[in-house]
Amino acid sequence: MKKRFCYTVMAAIVSALTLQAQVPQFSSKSFADWIYSNPAIELNQTTILANRIVLYTTSTGLHLTLTSPQFTCHNGETIDMTVTWITDQWQTAGFVVSKVALTAALLDENGIAVDSVTYTPTSVSRTNYVNLSITVPRGLNKARLRFASWKADVNSSGAVRQIEMTSTLRGDVNRDGEVDIADINAVINAILTPGLSDEQRSRADVDHDGEVNVADINAVIDVIL
């Protein structure tokens, strides 16, 4: 009786939360509405394939950055990014590995960075694949992603060839693209079901504390609300 009452209360306060927009991709075939801060270079297939979309700080102090179109996002959404960048200078004397640290910043509607993540490589080759991940904070509904390499100079610059992005919602336990009452039920079932596989337990452990319990139910509700 108590469990049925809890379900009723949860159903009354929960509304579905759906991913409404695909995060934008950048490549030679898809660069519409992306912004490159070097006005002398036009974003097109030729300049991308010729490795002219570079991220570094010029001798005059100009930061060359690449910014995505605006997209819709939700609290708890995780954006995973794989950046393909190329450097022809990696074997030259002036190349400094630490300077090519790549930063992705999440910008609000006013262009202010609300969060960021930086990847600093320990070794590089001509073609490199950098993985970054950032979680959308509460209250941010529309955002852009800005990519930069703040410490890189001309000898340590990297040309961006492609950025692939995928997004997942924290709390989407049943992987249907929504966070709703069904995910609360999925966590409850996981708590009551012995012998979960590692993959099932990982999906149900919404707060990532290594356990599946009532805290994960509360974590799903927090995402929804």
ChimeraX attribute file (.defattr): number of C-alpha atoms within 10 A of each C-alpha:
attribute: neighborCount
match mode: 1-to-1
recipient: residues
	/A:1	6
	/A:2	7
	/A:3	8
	/A:4	9
	/A:5	10
	/A:6	11
	/A:7	14
	/A:8	11
	/A:9	11
	/A:10	15
	/A:11	14
	/A:12	10
	/A:13	11
	/A:14	15
	/A:15	15
	/A:16	12
	/A:17	17
	/A:18	15
	/A:19	16
	/A:20	11
	/A:21	11
	/A:22	12
	/A:23	21
	/A:24	20
	/A:25	18
	/A:26	22
	/A:27	18
	/A:28	15
	/A:29	11
	/A:30	15
	/A:31	18
	/A:32	14
	/A:33	13
	/A:34	19
	/A:35	16
	/A:36	20
	/A:37	17
	/A:38	16
	/A:39	9
	/A:40	7
	/A:41	13
	/A:42	15
	/A:43	21
	/A:44	15
	/A:45	14
	/A:46	11
	/A:47	14
	/A:48	22
	/A:49	15
	/A:50	11
	/A:51	16
	/A:52	17
	/A:53	25
	/A:54	25
	/A:55	29
	/A:56	26
	/A:57	20
	/A:58	13
	/A:59	9
	/A:60	6
	/A:61	9
	/A:62	12
	/A:63	19
	/A:64	21
	/A:65	21
	/A:66	21
	/A:67	20
	/A:68	23
	/A:69	17
	/A:70	18
	/A:71	16
	/A:72	14
	/A:73	26
	/A:74	23
	/A:75	19
	/A:76	22
	/A:77	20
	/A:78	18
	/A:79	19
	/A:80	16
	/A:81	19
	/A:82	16
	/A:83	19
	/A:84	18
	/A:85	23
	/A:86	23
	/A:87	21
	/A:88	16
	/A:89	17
	/A:90	20
	/A:91	12
	/A:92	10
	/A:93	8
	/A:94	12
	/A:95	19
	/A:96	18
	/A:97	16
	/A:98	15
	/A:99	19
	/A:100	26
	/A:101	21
	/A:102	25
	/A:103	19
	/A:104	23
	/A:105	20
	/A:106	26
	/A:107	21
	/A:108	18
	/A:109	13
	/A:110	8
	/A:111	12
	/A:112	12
	/A:113	16
	/A:114	13
	/A:115	15
	/A:116	17
	/A:117	14
	/A:118	17
	/A:119	16
	/A:120	14
	/A:121	14
	/A:122	9
	/A:123	10
	/A:124	14
	/A:125	13
	/A:126	12
	/A:127	15
	/A:128	18
	/A:129	15
	/A:130	15
	/A:131	16
	/A:132	18
	/A:133	17
	/A:134	19
	/A:135	21
	/A:136	21
	/A:137	16
	/A:138	12
	/A:139	10
	/A:140	17
	/A:141	14
	/A:142	15
	/A:143	25
	/A:144	23
	/A:145	25
	/A:146	21
	/A:147	23
	/A:148	24
	/A:149	26
	/A:150	19
	/A:151	17
	/A:152	24
	/A:153	21
	/A:154	15
	/A:155	18
	/A:156	24
	/A:157	30
	/A:158	31
	/A:159	20
	/A:160	24
	/A:161	23
	/A:162	21
	/A:163	20
	/A:164	15
	/A:165	18
	/A:166	14
	/A:167	19
	/A:168	16
	/A:169	24
	/A:170	24
	/A:171	29
	/A:172	25
	/A:173	26
	/A:174	18
	/A:175	13
	/A:176	12
	/A:177	17
	/A:178	21
	/A:179	25
	/A:180	25
	/A:181	19
	/A:182	16
	/A:183	21
	/A:184	27
	/A:185	15
	/A:186	18
	/A:187	27
	/A:188	17
	/A:189	12
	/A:190	20
	/A:191	19
	/A:192	12
	/A:193	9
	/A:194	8
	/A:195	9
	/A:196	13
	/A:197	8
	/A:198	9
	/A:199	9
	/A:200	15
	/A:201	18
	/A:202	17
	/A:203	20
	/A:204	30
	/A:205	25
	/A:206	24
	/A:207	19
	/A:208	12
	/A:209	11
	/A:210	11
	/A:211	15
	/A:212	21
	/A:213	18
	/A:214	12
	/A:215	15
	/A:216	22
	/A:217	22
	/A:218	14
	/A:219	19
	/A:220	25
	/A:221	20
	/A:222	12
	/A:223	20
	/A:224	21
	/A:225	14
